Amino acid sequence: MHGSLAANRSLLEGLVAAGLPDAVEALVCPPYAYLQQVAALCAGGALAVGAQDCSHMAEGAYTGEVSAPMLADLGCGWVILGHSERRQYHRETSPLIAAKLSAAARAGLAPIVCVGETLEQREGGEAEAVVAAQLEGALADEPRAPGLVIAYEPVWAIGTGLTASPGEAQGMHAFIRDCLADLVENAQAVRLLYGGSVKADNAAALFACPDIDGALVGGASLDAEAFTAIVCAAAED
């Protein structure tokens, strides 16, 4: 929940001026209030636009909600679903995330489904079981979800300055890849992103891992220079 009309323009102008590499698919997901502005600023350029969430309903008496068709109408091609902050602060459950995934698919949005464990769960040896359950729950109704992307975001590494080592991240990504083989068609085509305090100085090592296809960037995405460096690191992989 960052941004203003002026700050958004400055950030996007900085990214355009930096010249993001064509070899990397990059997108920005601003708050709902700024989607129309950001979509207009990104039109015809290298940056795609997505949303941070969507409703599980297409329309109706759901005051305060934003539907997937509305997002598509504004020019979004992507939507983040099941982010750890939505799970934590809004008590979103796997059945709700599955319903949102179905709504996104019907509207033609490519879903970025987030999974990840807390520090307590990791230290208790439950990390894989938690992630497997989140994957199974979210994908229960959409085994063919077009354009599906999975983002592994260890909750203990979000905004804390902590980052999973490349080995830890790769281990979980390989586990996710194995899980997907039983849950979706063409699991090898599903892109896996790492999202946990990704920065310019650790991006290259993460992208070098065989099952890490990209990043879900948090705080570093608010700085044009830092975000550009991360995108360039992906291009060099």
Secondary structure, DSSP 8 states (H G I E B T S, - for coil): ----HHHHHHHHHHHHHHT--TTS-EEE---GGGHHHHHHHHTTSSEEEEES---SSSSSS-TT---HHHHHHTT--EEEES-HHHHHHS---HHHHHHHHHHHHHTT-EEEEEE---HHHHHTT-HHHHHHHHHHHHTTT-TT-TT-EEEE--GGGSSSS----HHHHHHHHHHHHHHHHTTSTTGGGSEEEE-SS--HHHHHHHHTSTT--EE---GGGGSHHHHHHHHHHHHH-
